[in-house]
Amino acid sequence: MEFDSDWLTLGRHRVCLRSPGGFPTESMRTAVDVIRIAIENNMSARARLVDVAVREEKSYDISVGTTFAEDRLCAPQLESAIATVLGLLPAQVRIFVTVVTQEEVDLHFGVYERMLAEKISGLPPIRRNGDALSAHLDADALTR
């Protein structure tokens, strides 16, 4: 069991909280809620908060996924605004915006949040039972 990360659902956002020093704290959850509100009110409706990692004491790396390329333009202003609300220096908040195409979303059968988590957080892709079964049968055939 991993004690350095936790998954949190906030509205339409499915967020992975990562803290190398141990389990994410309540203050980190509060910071994530502030970040979520900033993203929802300043980026497009397709922007999703995907990953928040604590780098050092009170320094945050924030990963956002979107299909709207212009969302990248507001990241520097959001970094400053979030840092101010959290009482941090602007250099202590970094936002990384990953833009994906609608075709990539369509290949994931419209499961947008899961696709962003796979692409940004390194989550393994969901395997269908048929794929797992055929991989198992192929491995059996090789051992005979």
Secondary structure, 3 states (H helix, E strand, C coil): CCCCEEEEEECCEEEEEECCCCCCCHHHHHHHHHHHHHHHHHCCCCCEEEEEEECCCCCEEEEEEECCHHHHHHHHHHHHHHHHHHCCCHHHEEEEEEECCHHHHHHCCCCHHHHHHHHHHCCCCCCCHHHHHHHHHHHHHHHC
